[in-house]
C-alpha cells in the first residue's frame, strides 16, 4: 500500500454526470477469440448509440497497445496487466457518466472478474462473442491464426494459449449465425430493458 495518498471525493457524482445524457454509466466488455467480431460489433454499437444521442467511448485492444499499453507483450503476466489498466481506464470513463465499450480478447476469467469488481452491481456487462474458432480462423482478418499455426506467433489465444469461456455472461453473441444488425439490436434491447439507456425527450 502506497503511503501519504488520500482519496478526494468529487462533489459531482457519476449519476449526476450521466443524468443529462439520459443514460446510466456502464461498461460493455466484449470478450472472445481473435476474429470473433468484438471490434466490429463494439464499433457498430458505438455508432448506434451515438446516432441516438448517447455519450459513449470505445476502447479497442490493438489501439490501446499503440499507446497506454505499448510497453506490454503477450505473456500471461502482461495480459493480466493489460486488462488491469483497461479496467481502471474504463472505470474512469464510466465515472464521467459515459457508456464505455471495451473490446479485448481478455482470455482469463480471473481478469474479467477483476474488472467486474471495479464496478457497482449491474454496470459491468460481459458480452461473450461465442463465435466458433473454426469461423474465426477461416476469417483470420489479421493473418494471425496462420502465423500462430506456423509457429511465428507464440502464446496465441485459442492455439497455444487458453481462452476461458465466460460462465455467466450477460449477453452472448455469435457472428457466425447473427448479422451485425442483429447483434446491435440485441445489445440495444438489453440496455433498454436494464434502463441503462432511457428514451430521450425531443
ABEGO torsion letter per residue (X at the ends): XBBGBBBBBBABBAAAAAAAAGBBBBBBBBBEBBGAGAAAAAAAAAAAAAAAGBBBBBBBAAAAAABAAAABBABAAAAAAAAAAAAAAAAAAAAAGBBBBBBBAGABAAAAAAAAAABBBGABBBBBBABBAAAAAAAGAAGAAAAAAAGABBGBBGAABBBBBBABBABBBBAAABBAAAAAAAAAAAAAAAGABBBBBX
